[in-house]
Amino acid sequence: QAQLVESGGGLVQAGGSLRLSCTASGRTFSSYPMGWFRQAPGKEREFVAAIKSNGWSTFYAQSVKGRFTISRDDAKNTVYLQMNSLKPEDAAIYYCAARDYYSGSYSSVRDFNFWGQGTQVTVSS
């Protein structure tokens, strides 16, 4: 059974940085895109970033472009999200996502069929 496990969340001051990790077990997703989403209290889960299997094609939500960087290390079955210049509005539970089918869409919750349990990111002002 495939499992995604996130780590790296925590409390950080505004302007600070965090690096989230998501490690897959039970199978490899090296041939498929992976992504990050987030969900703040009372809001729907929203797209943050995605990366294709080639490792260099990336997609970002406008709100994080230039501040966040997604990357992957398929030898470690891990995808990362480097978050810099964090803002209070970035506070949310961050979820790792993966899929095992081919599609040209990357920014919707419906585009992924494997999910981690989430890691909390809190940004103090």
Accessible surface in RSA format (square Angstrom, percent):
REM  Atomic radii and reference values for relative SASA: ProtOr
REM  Chains: A
REM  Algorithm: Lee & Richards
REM  Probe-radius: 1.40
REM  Slices: 20
REM RES _ NUM      All-atoms   Total-Side   Main-Chain    Non-polar    All polar
REM                ABS   REL    ABS   REL    ABS   REL    ABS   REL    ABS   REL
RES GLN A   1   203.77 113.9 142.84 104.4  60.94 145.1  60.66 129.1 143.11 108.5
RES ALA A   2    22.01  20.2   2.55   3.9  19.46  44.3   2.57   3.6  19.43  51.5
RES GLN A   3   107.00  59.8 102.01  74.6   4.98  11.9  24.63  52.4  82.37  62.5
RES LEU A   4     5.55   3.1   1.22   0.9   4.34  10.9   1.22   0.9   4.34  11.7
RES VAL A   5    69.39  45.7  66.27  60.0   3.12   7.5  66.27  57.6   3.12   8.5
RES GLU A   6     8.06   4.6   0.00   0.0   8.06  19.2   0.00   0.0   8.06   6.6
RES SER A   7    60.83  51.4  56.22  75.0   4.60  10.6  41.20  87.7  19.62  27.5
RES GLY A   8    36.91  45.5   0.00   N/A  36.91  45.5  24.03  66.0  12.88  28.8
RES GLY A   9    28.95  35.7   0.00   N/A  28.95  35.7   2.12   5.8  26.83  60.1
RES GLY A  10    29.52  36.4   0.00   N/A  29.52  36.4  29.45  80.8   0.07   0.1
RES LEU A  11   131.79  73.4  99.17  70.9  32.62  82.0  99.17  69.6  32.62  87.8
RES VAL A  12    23.35  15.4  17.75  16.1   5.60  13.5  23.35  20.3   0.00   0.0
RES GLN A  13   139.07  77.8 135.75  99.2   3.32   7.9  37.45  79.7 101.62  77.1
RES ALA A  14    48.97  45.0  26.13  40.3  22.85  52.0  26.49  37.3  22.48  59.6
RES GLY A  15    56.02  69.1   0.00   N/A  56.02  69.1  30.31  83.2  25.71  57.6
RES GLY A  16    22.07  27.2   0.00   N/A  22.07  27.2  21.20  58.2   0.87   1.9
RES SER A  17    57.80  48.8  38.32  51.1  19.49  44.9  21.82  46.5  35.98  50.4
RES LEU A  18    32.84  18.3  27.93  20.0   4.91  12.3  32.84  23.1   0.00   0.0
RES ARG A  19   130.77  54.9 117.20  59.7  13.56  32.3  34.87  47.7  95.90  58.1
RES LEU A  20     0.00   0.0   0.00   0.0   0.00   0.0   0.00   0.0   0.00   0.0
RES SER A  21    25.07  21.2  24.98  33.3   0.09   0.2  10.58  22.5  14.49  20.3
RES CYS A  22     0.00   0.0   0.00   0.0   0.00   0.0   0.00   0.0   0.00   0.0
RES THR A  23    61.94  44.1  60.48  61.3   1.46   3.5  43.22  58.1  18.72  28.3
RES ALA A  24     5.79   5.3   1.70   2.6   4.08   9.3   1.70   2.4   4.08  10.8
RES SER A  25    55.00  46.5  50.03  66.8   4.97  11.4  45.24  96.3   9.75  13.7
RES GLY A  26    64.88  80.0   0.00   N/A  64.88  80.0  26.57  72.9  38.31  85.8
RES ARG A  27    85.01  35.7  67.09  34.2  17.92  42.7  42.10  57.5  42.91  26.0
RES THR A  28    69.71  49.6  64.93  65.8   4.77  11.4  61.55  82.7   8.15  12.3
RES PHE A  29     4.32   2.2   1.41   0.9   2.91   7.6   1.73   1.0   2.59   7.4
RES SER A  30    42.23  35.7  33.65  44.9   8.58  19.8  15.38  32.7  26.86  37.6
RES SER A  31    60.13  50.8  49.38  65.9  10.75  24.8  19.11  40.7  41.02  57.5
RES TYR A  32    34.91  16.3  34.91  19.9   0.00   0.0   5.44   4.1  29.47  36.3
RES PRO A  33    10.15   7.4  10.15   9.3   0.00   0.0  10.15   8.4   0.00   0.0
RES MET A  34     6.01   3.1   6.01   4.0   0.00   0.0   0.02   0.0   5.99   7.9
RES GLY A  35     0.00   0.0   0.00   N/A   0.00   0.0   0.00   0.0   0.00   0.0
RES TRP A  36     0.00   0.0   0.00   0.0   0.00   0.0   0.00   0.0   0.00   0.0
RES PHE A  37     0.75   0.4   0.75   0.5   0.00   0.0   0.75   0.5   0.00   0.0
RES ARG A  38    14.74   6.2  14.74   7.5   0.00   0.0   2.33   3.2  12.41   7.5
RES GLN A  39    57.11  31.9  54.24  39.6   2.88   6.8  10.22  21.8  46.89  35.6
RES ALA A  40    23.89  22.0  20.03  30.9   3.86   8.8  20.49  28.9   3.40   9.0
RES PRO A  41   128.36  93.5  99.64  90.8  28.71 104.4 112.10  92.6  16.25 101.0
RES GLY A  42    92.54 114.1   0.00   N/A  92.54 114.1  45.26 124.2  47.28 105.9
RES LYS A  43   144.52  70.5 132.17  81.1  12.35  29.4  81.85  73.7  62.67  66.8
RES GLU A  44   153.82  88.3 141.80 107.3  12.02  28.6  58.08 112.3  95.74  78.2
RES ARG A  45    70.89  29.8  54.76  27.9  16.13  38.4  10.45  14.3  60.44  36.6
RES GLU A  46    82.42  47.3  78.47  59.4   3.96   9.4  30.45  58.9  51.97  42.4
RES PHE A  47    27.77  13.9  18.54  11.5   9.24  24.0  18.54  11.2   9.24  26.4
RES VAL A  48     0.42   0.3   0.39   0.4   0.03   0.1   0.42   0.4   0.00   0.0
RES ALA A  49     0.00   0.0   0.00   0.0   0.00   0.0   0.00   0.0   0.00   0.0
RES ALA A  50     0.00   0.0   0.00   0.0   0.00   0.0   0.00   0.0   0.00   0.0
RES ILE A  51     0.56   0.3   0.54   0.4   0.02   0.0   0.54   0.4   0.02   0.0
RES LYS A  52    68.56  33.4  68.56  42.1   0.00   0.0  15.32  13.8  53.24  56.7
RES SER A  53    46.57  39.4  33.51  44.7  13.06  30.1   3.65   7.8  42.91  60.1
RES ASN A  54    59.47  41.0  34.87  33.7  24.61  59.3  27.39  65.9  32.08  31.0
RES GLY A  55    34.19  42.2   0.00   N/A  34.19  42.2  13.40  36.8  20.79  46.6
RES TRP A  56   197.97  79.4 174.96  84.7  23.01  54.0 159.63  85.1  38.34  62.2
RES SER A  57    29.10  24.6  22.65  30.2   6.46  14.9  13.00  27.7  16.11  22.6
RES THR A  58    51.41  36.6  28.08  28.5  23.33  55.6   8.55  11.5  42.86  64.8
RES PHE A  59    71.84  35.9  67.14  41.6   4.70  12.2  71.84  43.6   0.00   0.0
RES TYR A  60    46.98  21.9  29.98  17.1  17.00  44.2  24.56  18.5  22.42  27.6
RES ALA A  61    20.92  19.2  14.56  22.5   6.36  14.5  20.92  29.5   0.00   0.0
RES GLN A  62   141.84  79.3 124.72  91.1  17.12  40.8  62.98 134.1  78.86  59.8
RES SER A  63    66.32  56.0  44.48  59.4  21.83  50.3  51.08 108.8  15.23  21.3
RES VAL A  64     0.38   0.3   0.38   0.3   0.00   0.0   0.38   0.3   0.00   0.0
RES LYS A  65   113.91  55.6  94.21  57.8  19.71  46.9  52.54  47.3  61.38  65.4
RES GLY A  66    81.54 100.6   0.00   N/A  81.54 100.6  42.36 116.2  39.18  87.7
RES ARG A  67    32.89  13.8  27.93  14.2   4.95  11.8  27.14  37.1   5.74   3.5
RES PHE A  68     5.36   2.7   0.00   0.0   5.36  14.0   0.00   0.0   5.36  15.4
RES THR A  69    73.51  52.3  72.61  73.6   0.90   2.1  44.53  59.8  28.98  43.8
RES ILE A  70     4.96   2.8   0.00   0.0   4.96  11.9   0.00   0.0   4.96  13.5
RES SER A  71    46.48  39.3  45.96  61.3   0.52   1.2  33.70  71.8  12.78  17.9
RES ARG A  72    31.76  13.3   4.70   2.4  27.06  64.4   4.59   6.3  27.17  16.5
RES ASP A  73    45.36  31.8  40.83  40.6   4.54  10.7  14.96  35.2  30.40  30.3
RES ASP A  74    57.26  40.1  41.48  41.3  15.78  37.3  20.29  47.8  36.97  36.9
RES ALA A  75   102.39  94.1  54.92  84.8  47.47 108.0  67.28  94.8  35.11  93.0
RES LYS A  76   131.58  64.2 116.54  71.5  15.04  35.8  72.44  65.2  59.14  63.0
RES ASN A  77    50.51  34.8  44.26  42.8   6.25  15.0   7.96  19.2  42.55  41.1
RES THR A  78    10.05   7.1   7.56   7.7   2.49   5.9   3.25   4.4   6.80  10.3
RES VAL A  79     0.00   0.0   0.00   0.0   0.00   0.0   0.00   0.0   0.00   0.0
RES TYR A  80    28.30  13.2  28.30  16.1   0.00   0.0  14.88  11.2  13.42  16.5
RES LEU A  81     0.00   0.0   0.00   0.0   0.00   0.0   0.00   0.0   0.00   0.0
RES GLN A  82    57.39  32.1  57.19  41.8   0.19   0.5  28.04  59.7  29.35  22.3
RES MET A  83     0.00   0.0   0.00   0.0   0.00   0.0   0.00   0.0   0.00   0.0
RES ASN A  84    58.48  40.3  58.48  56.5   0.00   0.0  15.62  37.6  42.86  41.4
RES SER A  85    59.42  50.2  54.97  73.4   4.46  10.3  19.28  41.1  40.15  56.2
RES LEU A  86     2.28   1.3   0.00   0.0   2.28   5.7   0.00   0.0   2.28   6.1
RES LYS A  87    86.19  42.0  85.74  52.6   0.45   1.1  39.50  35.6  46.69  49.7
RES PRO A  88    58.82  42.9  49.95  45.5   8.87  32.2  50.42  41.6   8.39  52.2
RES GLU A  89   121.36  69.7  95.23  72.0  26.13  62.2  61.70 119.4  59.66  48.7
RES ASP A  90     0.58   0.4   0.58   0.6   0.00   0.0   0.00   0.0   0.58   0.6
RES ALA A  91    29.93  27.5  24.48  37.8   5.45  12.4  24.72  34.8   5.21  13.8
RES ALA A  92     2.47   2.3   1.34   2.1   1.13   2.6   2.40   3.4   0.07   0.2
RES ILE A  93    61.66  35.1  61.53  45.8   0.14   0.3  61.53  44.3   0.14   0.4
RES TYR A  94     0.00   0.0   0.00   0.0   0.00   0.0   0.00   0.0   0.00   0.0
RES TYR A  95    26.61  12.4  26.61  15.1   0.00   0.0   7.05   5.3  19.57  24.1
RES CYS A  96     0.00   0.0   0.00   0.0   0.00   0.0   0.00   0.0   0.00   0.0
RES ALA A  97     0.00   0.0   0.00   0.0   0.00   0.0   0.00   0.0   0.00   0.0
RES ALA A  98     0.00   0.0   0.00   0.0   0.00   0.0   0.00   0.0   0.00   0.0
RES ARG A  99     0.64   0.3   0.64   0.3   0.00   0.0   0.00   0.0   0.64   0.4
RES ASP A 100    48.43  33.9  32.37  32.2  16.06  38.0   2.88   6.8  45.55  45.4
RES TYR A 101    82.58  38.6  78.76  44.8   3.82   9.9  74.05  55.6   8.52  10.5
RES TYR A 102   168.91  78.9 142.70  81.2  26.22  68.2 117.10  88.0  51.81  63.9
RES SER A 103    42.30  35.7  21.22  28.3  21.08  48.6  19.30  41.1  23.00  32.2
RES GLY A 104    73.28  90.4   0.00   N/A  73.28  90.4  37.48 102.9  35.80  80.2
RES SER A 105    49.63  41.9  43.85  58.5   5.77  13.3  32.87  70.0  16.76  23.5
RES TYR A 106    30.54  14.3  26.88  15.3   3.66   9.5  12.70   9.5  17.84  22.0
RES SER A 107    66.10  55.9  53.87  71.9  12.22  28.2  20.92  44.5  45.18  63.3
RES SER A 108    29.46  24.9  24.62  32.9   4.84  11.2  25.63  54.6   3.83   5.4
RES VAL A 109    60.12  39.6  56.51  51.2   3.61   8.7  56.51  49.1   3.61   9.8
RES ARG A 110   205.03  86.1 179.51  91.5  25.52  60.8  80.64 110.2 124.39  75.4
RES ASP A 111    15.06  10.5  14.36  14.3   0.70   1.7   0.70   1.7  14.36  14.3
RES PHE A 112     8.83   4.4   0.00   0.0   8.83  23.0   0.13   0.1   8.70  24.9
RES ASN A 113    76.00  52.4  47.70  46.1  28.31  68.2  32.14  77.4  43.86  42.4
RES PHE A 114    47.43  23.7  44.34  27.5   3.09   8.0  47.43  28.8   0.00   0.0
RES TRP A 115    72.88  29.2  43.68  21.1  29.19  68.5  34.66  18.5  38.21  62.0
RES GLY A 116     9.15  11.3   0.00   N/A   9.15  11.3   1.83   5.0   7.32  16.4
RES GLN A 117   114.35  63.9  83.90  61.3  30.45  72.5  73.45 156.3  40.90  31.0
RES GLY A 118    12.54  15.5   0.00   N/A  12.54  15.5   0.46   1.3  12.08  27.0
RES THR A 119    20.03  14.2  13.84  14.0   6.19  14.8   8.40  11.3  11.64  17.6
RES GLN A 120    92.95  52.0  84.50  61.8   8.44  20.1  48.12 102.4  44.83  34.0
RES VAL A 121     0.00   0.0   0.00   0.0   0.00   0.0   0.00   0.0   0.00   0.0
RES THR A 122    56.47  40.2  56.36  57.1   0.12   0.3  42.20  56.7  14.28  21.6
RES VAL A 123    11.38   7.5   0.00   0.0  11.38  27.4   0.00   0.0  11.38  30.9
RES SER A 124    43.37  36.7  36.06  48.1   7.31  16.8  36.23  77.2   7.14  10.0
RES SER A 125   130.88 110.6  66.15  88.3  64.73 149.1  54.32 115.7  76.56 107.3
END  Absolute sums over single chains surface
CHAIN  1 A     6322.6       4745.2       1577.3       3303.0       3019.6
END  Absolute sums over all chains
TOTAL          6322.6       4745.2       1577.3       3303.0       3019.6
